[in-house]
Amino acid sequence: MSNEGDRIVAVKWAIHKLNSFIARVSMSGIDRMGLVNEITNIISSELKVNMTRINISVHNGIFEGTIDVYVHHTKDLNNLIMKISGINGIDNVRRVEDFS
């Protein structure tokens, strides 16, 4: 092996990025102008996650909604939940386990 040390190439495997699954995130909080824009901007632009479905409704100034996203790993989903939780007006964010 010492004779072939100059032929070793560093490799970074990205197979896990090919596999993704749909996860549903439920959220609620106080509605305000631009809130949905902030949420979708974090999901799409900042975290580079694809949304497949978004449903948000407002009643008496309180919003509730769900967003279905493609994620590659539970760490990505946890990061997404953490980022959304940090938005002003968001009171509750959680993963919906069974949404079939």
N, C-alpha and C positions, 0 to 999 in steps of 0.2 A: 504494500500500500504506500510505502514511503516513496516509491518510484513514480506513483501516479497522483501525488498530492496536488499538482498543478492542474489536474483535470477534474477536481471535485467542484461541483457547482452547488451553491446554496439554493435550496428550494423552499418555497412557501406554499403550502397547500391551502386552497380556497374552496374545497369541496363543500364545506358546510354552508357556504353562501348560495350554493345551487339549491339546497333543500330549504324550503320555507313552509310555514303553516299559517293558517288564519287564526287570529286571536281577536276576541271582542273585548273592548275596554268600555266600561260604563263610567259616567261622570255626572256630577251635579254641582250646582253652586248658584251664585247670584248673577243674573244676566246683566250684561252691559254692552255698549256699542263696541264692536271689534273683537269680542271674545272668541267667536268662531274662527275668525281670521288668525288670531294668535295660536289657537289650538292646531289648525291645519298647517300653519306655517312651521310650527315646531315639528310636526309629523313629517311633512313633505320636504321642506328645505333644510332644516337643521339635522334631523335624524335620517333623512333619505329613506323613509318607509312609505310603501305604497298603501293607500287606503282603498278598500273595496266597497265600503258602505259607510255612510254617515247618516245619523238620524238624531236631530236635536229639536226639542220642543220647549216652549216657555209658557209658564202659567203663573200669573201674579208676581212677575219679576224673578222667579226661580226657574232655572233651566235644568233639564235632564236630557241625557243623550247617550248614545252608544256609537262607537266607531269600530269597524272591522278593519284590521290591518294585517298585512303580510309581514311576519317576522322570521328571522333565521334561528333565533335562540331565545330562551327565556331571559337571558341577560339583556337582550335587546328590548324585550317587552318590559322588563323591570325599569330599564333606563327611560323608556317612553313614559311609563306611569309616573316616575319621579319628576320628569321634565314637565308634564302636564300638571302635576300637583303644585308646582311652583308658580303657576299662572295666577295672577290676582283675580279673585272671585271664585276660583275652583275650591269647593269644600270637600269633595269626595271623588276619588278615582280608584277603580279596582278592575281587576280582570274578571270577566264573566266566564265561569268554568264550563257550563253546559248551555250552549245556545243553538243547538240543532233544530 
